[in-house]
Structures are given as structure tokens and as C-alpha cells.
Amino acid sequence: MDEVEKFAAEVRANVRGLRADGDVQALSRIWVREVTRYGYSRNFTWMGRPIVQCPQDLMAMQEIIWRVKPDLVIETGIAHGGSLVFYASMLELLGGGGHVLGIDIDIRAHNRALIEAHPMSRRIRMIQGSSTDEEVVEQARRHARGKSAVLVVLDSDHTHAHVLRELELYSPLVRCGSYLVVFDTLLEDLPDDLVRDRRWRKGDNPKTAVRAFLQRSDRFIVDDEIPAKLLITVAPDGYLRCVKD
């Protein structure tokens, strides 16, 4: 075994240990629950734009992008545009002509202006409209046509029905070896008081949609190694790896 493989084997052993350690897993869930009360994921920016993600999940996403080397990243839910900029910057590092397609039902004018003025804007396209609207989906399909690898990230309306419909509509764009990532599956594990004034809650959220989707599709599996090694994540059971074209 050479040194590179030896190191990789040590990491795999570390992750297996973390996955099996109930105390560490429980402590991580408690930590995430408590910092969520303070809007923890809202504290960070990427290249100047608020990203509204846990830094640990960004680490996972850059690993996925480096491994998959997508020439298109589709993200539903834009908000301030930090994630679009993050994915665009990763594609910039890869080189080539890859781009990011962001979809949101309401792209605020000030956010659009700042995204379009950003140095990474040349790799960013945006569509305003519901991610489940057939005309919007058709535009996404056109962007995906001819692409060798598409990575899809779902982070918009977090209700069960909406996320399940997104999964049905966008999963065909993802081919074997790439990922369909569903953020905020953590909502199923949070106390109801943390999701007040929202339409999504325990029993009606991205994780319940993922469970329903996986019962219908044999093309995707949960990559449980990712949350096991991250420990801190908003997407437990949300990293779906495509295993069949």
C-alpha cells in the first residue's frame, strides 16, 4: 500500500469510527440544534456575498465538485447569491466552460444587481420563476442538454410536496456518479419552535420528501459517509449519489 492509499484508508477508518460513535453523533446534533437558534448559518460570506450555509457543508460541496467535475450546477433557491458565487468559483478553478444556473421564484433586485456585478458572474445564469413550473424546468433541461455531468442542489421551498416534485423533475438531469443534494433535511430533526412561521415542519420537510423519493427511485442512494465525517451539517440524508443511469 503506497502512502496516498494508506492516508485514504486512515480517513475511511476515521469516518467509520465517527459514524459508529453514538455520543459524538448525539453531541453534533445537539450542537447544530442549539446554534440554529442563533441563525448560525447566516453568519458567513463567500467572496463577499452572504452564503447562508454551514461551512462544513461547503467543504463537502467542494469535494463533490472536484470529484464529479460538473459542467453545470443547478441550484434552486438563490437568496443573496452566495452559493451561486461559491459554485461558480469552484468551476472557475476547474477551468473549462462550466456554469451555474440559479432558479428562484423571487430574485430581489438588489441581490440580482450584486450577483451580476460579481467577478464570478460570467459563470452564472439566473431564472426567475417557480422551480416546479414546467416552463422553468424546460429551461433547465435546455441548459443541461449536451452536458457531460450535472450537479443539482435543492434549497428553495422546503415543504414535502415541493421538494418531492423538485426531486422528480430534476433527478433525470443527474447521471451516474454525480449528486443530487437536498439541503435542510435537518428540519425533520429540529424542535417545532425552531421552524415557527414556516410552512415546513417535522413531518413536512425535505427529509420526508427524500424518503418518499427513494422509495420510488433506485437510481440514487444516500451517501452517508458525507454527514458522518462532517458531523455538523444541515443535510443529513440529503447527499444523494446517482448510481444508475
C-alpha positions as CSV (number, residue, x, y, z in Angstrom):
1,M,0.0,0.0,0.0
2,D,1.5,3.3,-1.1
3,E,1.4,6.4,1.1
4,V,-1.5,8.0,-0.7
5,E,-3.7,4.9,-0.3
6,K,-2.5,4.5,3.3
7,F,-3.7,8.0,4.1
8,A,-7.0,7.4,2.4
9,A,-7.5,4.2,4.3
10,E,-6.9,6.0,7.6
11,V,-9.5,8.6,6.7
12,R,-12.0,5.9,5.9
13,A,-11.3,4.3,9.2
14,N,-11.8,7.7,11.0
15,V,-15.2,8.1,9.3
16,R,-16.3,4.6,10.2
17,G,-15.4,5.4,13.8
18,L,-17.3,8.7,13.8
19,R,-20.4,7.0,12.3
20,A,-20.3,4.4,15.0
21,D,-19.8,6.7,17.9
22,G,-23.3,7.4,19.2
23,D,-22.1,10.0,21.7
24,V,-20.3,12.1,19.1
25,Q,-23.2,11.9,16.7
26,A,-25.6,13.0,19.5
27,L,-23.4,15.8,20.6
28,S,-23.2,17.0,17.0
29,R,-27.0,17.0,16.7
30,I,-27.3,18.9,19.9
31,W,-24.7,21.5,18.8
32,V,-26.5,22.1,15.5
33,R,-29.8,22.4,17.2
34,E,-28.6,25.0,19.7
35,V,-26.7,27.2,17.2
36,T,-29.6,27.1,14.8
37,R,-31.4,29.3,17.4
38,Y,-28.9,32.0,16.6
39,G,-29.1,31.8,12.9
40,Y,-25.6,30.3,12.7
41,S,-25.6,29.5,9.0
42,R,-26.4,33.2,8.2
43,N,-23.0,34.3,9.6
44,F,-20.8,33.6,6.6
45,T,-20.0,35.0,3.2
46,W,-18.2,33.7,0.1
47,M,-16.3,36.2,-2.0
48,G,-18.4,39.0,-0.4
49,R,-21.9,37.5,-0.8
50,P,-23.9,36.1,2.1
51,I,-24.0,32.3,1.6
52,V,-26.4,31.1,4.3
53,Q,-24.8,27.6,4.6
54,C,-22.8,25.8,7.2
55,P,-19.1,26.0,6.4
56,Q,-18.9,22.2,6.8
57,D,-21.4,21.6,4.0
58,L,-19.4,23.9,1.8
59,M,-16.4,21.7,2.4
60,A,-18.4,18.7,1.3
61,M,-19.7,20.5,-1.8
62,Q,-16.2,21.4,-3.0
63,E,-15.1,17.8,-2.5
64,I,-18.1,16.7,-4.7
65,I,-17.4,19.3,-7.3
66,W,-13.7,18.3,-7.6
67,R,-14.6,14.6,-7.8
68,V,-17.5,15.0,-10.3
69,K,-16.2,17.9,-12.3
70,P,-19.6,19.1,-13.4
71,D,-20.0,21.4,-16.3
72,L,-23.4,22.5,-15.0
73,V,-24.5,23.1,-11.4
74,I,-28.3,23.8,-11.0
75,E,-29.4,25.3,-7.7
76,T,-33.0,26.0,-6.7
77,G,-33.2,28.9,-4.3
78,I,-30.9,31.9,-4.7
79,A,-31.4,34.2,-1.7
80,H,-28.3,36.5,-1.6
81,G,-26.4,34.5,-4.2
82,G,-23.5,33.3,-2.1
83,S,-24.0,29.7,-3.1
84,L,-24.1,30.6,-6.8
85,V,-20.8,32.5,-6.4
86,F,-19.3,29.6,-4.5
87,Y,-20.2,27.0,-7.1
88,A,-19.1,29.4,-9.9
89,S,-15.7,29.9,-8.2
90,M,-15.2,26.1,-7.9
91,L,-16.0,25.8,-11.6
92,E,-13.5,28.6,-12.3
93,L,-10.8,26.6,-10.5
94,L,-11.7,23.6,-12.7
95,G,-11.4,25.6,-15.8
96,G,-13.4,24.9,-18.9
97,G,-16.8,26.4,-19.7
98,G,-18.9,25.2,-16.8
99,H,-21.6,27.4,-15.4
100,V,-24.1,27.7,-12.6
101,L,-27.9,28.0,-13.1
102,G,-29.8,29.6,-10.2
103,I,-33.6,29.4,-10.0
104,D,-35.7,31.4,-7.6
105,I,-39.4,32.4,-7.5
106,D,-38.3,35.9,-6.3
107,I,-34.9,37.3,-7.2
108,R,-34.7,40.5,-5.3
109,A,-33.5,43.4,-7.5
110,H,-30.6,44.3,-5.1
111,N,-29.4,40.7,-5.0
112,R,-29.6,40.3,-8.8
113,A,-27.6,43.6,-9.2
114,L,-24.9,42.5,-6.8
115,I,-24.7,39.0,-8.3
116,E,-24.5,40.3,-11.9
117,A,-21.7,42.8,-10.8
118,H,-19.7,40.0,-9.2
119,P,-16.4,38.8,-10.7
120,M,-17.9,35.3,-11.0
121,S,-21.0,36.5,-12.8
122,R,-19.7,35.2,-16.2
123,R,-20.3,31.7,-15.0
124,I,-23.8,32.4,-13.5
125,R,-27.2,32.3,-15.2
126,M,-30.4,33.0,-13.3
127,I,-34.1,32.2,-13.9
128,Q,-36.9,33.9,-12.0
129,G,-39.9,31.6,-11.5
130,S,-41.0,28.5,-9.5
131,S,-38.6,25.7,-9.7
132,T,-41.5,23.3,-10.4
133,D,-43.1,25.4,-13.2
134,E,-42.9,23.4,-16.4
135,E,-41.5,26.3,-18.4
136,V,-38.7,26.9,-15.9
137,V,-37.9,23.2,-15.8
138,E,-37.7,23.1,-19.6
139,Q,-35.2,26.0,-19.5
140,A,-33.1,24.0,-17.0
141,R,-33.3,21.0,-19.4
142,R,-32.0,23.1,-22.2
143,H,-29.1,24.3,-20.1
144,A,-28.3,20.6,-19.2
145,R,-28.6,19.4,-22.8
146,G,-25.2,18.1,-24.0
147,K,-23.5,18.5,-20.6
148,S,-21.4,15.6,-19.5
149,A,-22.0,16.0,-15.8
150,V,-24.8,17.9,-14.0
151,L,-24.9,18.5,-10.2
152,V,-28.3,19.5,-8.8
153,V,-28.8,21.3,-5.4
154,L,-32.3,21.8,-4.0
155,D,-32.6,24.6,-1.5
156,S,-35.8,26.5,-2.1
157,D,-39.3,25.9,-0.7
158,H,-38.7,23.2,2.0
159,T,-42.2,21.7,2.1
160,H,-42.5,18.0,1.5
161,A,-44.7,18.4,-1.6
162,H,-42.4,21.0,-3.3
163,V,-39.1,19.2,-2.6
164,L,-40.6,15.9,-3.8
165,R,-41.7,17.5,-7.0
166,E,-38.3,19.0,-7.5
167,L,-36.7,15.6,-7.0
168,E,-39.0,14.1,-9.6
169,L,-38.3,16.9,-12.1
170,Y,-34.6,17.5,-11.7
171,S,-33.3,14.0,-10.9
172,P,-33.4,12.9,-14.6
173,L,-30.7,15.5,-15.3
174,V,-28.2,13.8,-12.9
175,R,-26.2,10.9,-14.3
176,C,-24.4,8.1,-12.6
177,G,-21.5,9.3,-10.4
178,S,-22.9,12.8,-9.9
179,Y,-25.0,14.0,-7.0
180,L,-28.4,15.5,-6.2
181,V,-28.1,17.4,-2.9
182,V,-31.1,18.3,-0.8
183,F,-30.3,20.9,1.8
184,D,-32.2,21.5,5.1
185,T,-33.2,17.9,5.7
186,L,-32.2,18.8,9.2
187,L,-35.6,20.3,9.7
188,E,-37.1,16.9,10.4
189,D,-34.8,16.7,13.5
190,L,-35.4,20.1,14.9
191,P,-37.9,21.1,17.6
192,D,-41.0,22.7,16.2
193,D,-40.2,26.0,17.9
194,L,-37.2,26.5,15.6
195,V,-39.4,26.5,12.5
196,R,-42.2,28.8,13.6
197,D,-43.9,30.9,11.0
198,R,-42.8,28.5,8.2
199,R,-44.9,26.1,6.1
200,W,-42.4,23.3,6.7
201,R,-42.0,21.5,10.0
202,K,-41.5,18.0,11.4
203,G,-43.2,15.5,9.1
204,D,-43.4,18.0,6.2
205,N,-39.9,18.9,5.0
206,P,-37.0,18.0,2.7
207,K,-36.1,14.8,4.6
208,T,-39.6,13.4,4.4
209,A,-39.5,14.2,0.7
210,V,-36.2,12.4,0.2
211,R,-37.5,9.3,2.0
212,A,-40.6,9.2,-0.3
213,F,-38.4,9.8,-3.4
214,L,-36.0,7.0,-2.6
215,Q,-38.9,4.6,-2.2
216,R,-39.8,5.3,-5.8
217,S,-36.4,5.5,-7.4
218,D,-33.5,3.1,-7.5
219,R,-31.2,5.5,-9.2
220,F,-30.0,7.2,-6.0
221,I,-28.6,6.2,-2.7
222,V,-27.9,8.3,0.4
223,D,-24.1,8.9,0.7
224,D,-24.0,8.5,4.5
225,E,-20.2,8.9,4.6
226,I,-20.5,12.6,4.0
227,P,-22.6,13.6,7.0
228,A,-20.7,11.0,9.1
229,K,-17.4,12.8,8.5
230,L,-18.9,16.3,8.6
231,L,-20.8,15.8,11.9
232,I,-22.1,19.4,11.5
233,T,-24.4,19.5,8.5
234,V,-27.9,20.8,7.6
235,A,-28.3,18.0,5.1
236,P,-28.3,14.6,7.0
237,D,-29.5,12.0,4.4
238,G,-29.5,14.8,1.9
239,Y,-26.4,13.9,-0.1
240,L,-27.8,11.6,-2.8
241,R,-25.4,9.9,-5.1
242,C,-26.6,8.7,-8.5
243,V,-25.7,5.0,-9.0
244,K,-27.6,4.2,-12.2
245,D,-28.2,6.0,-15.5
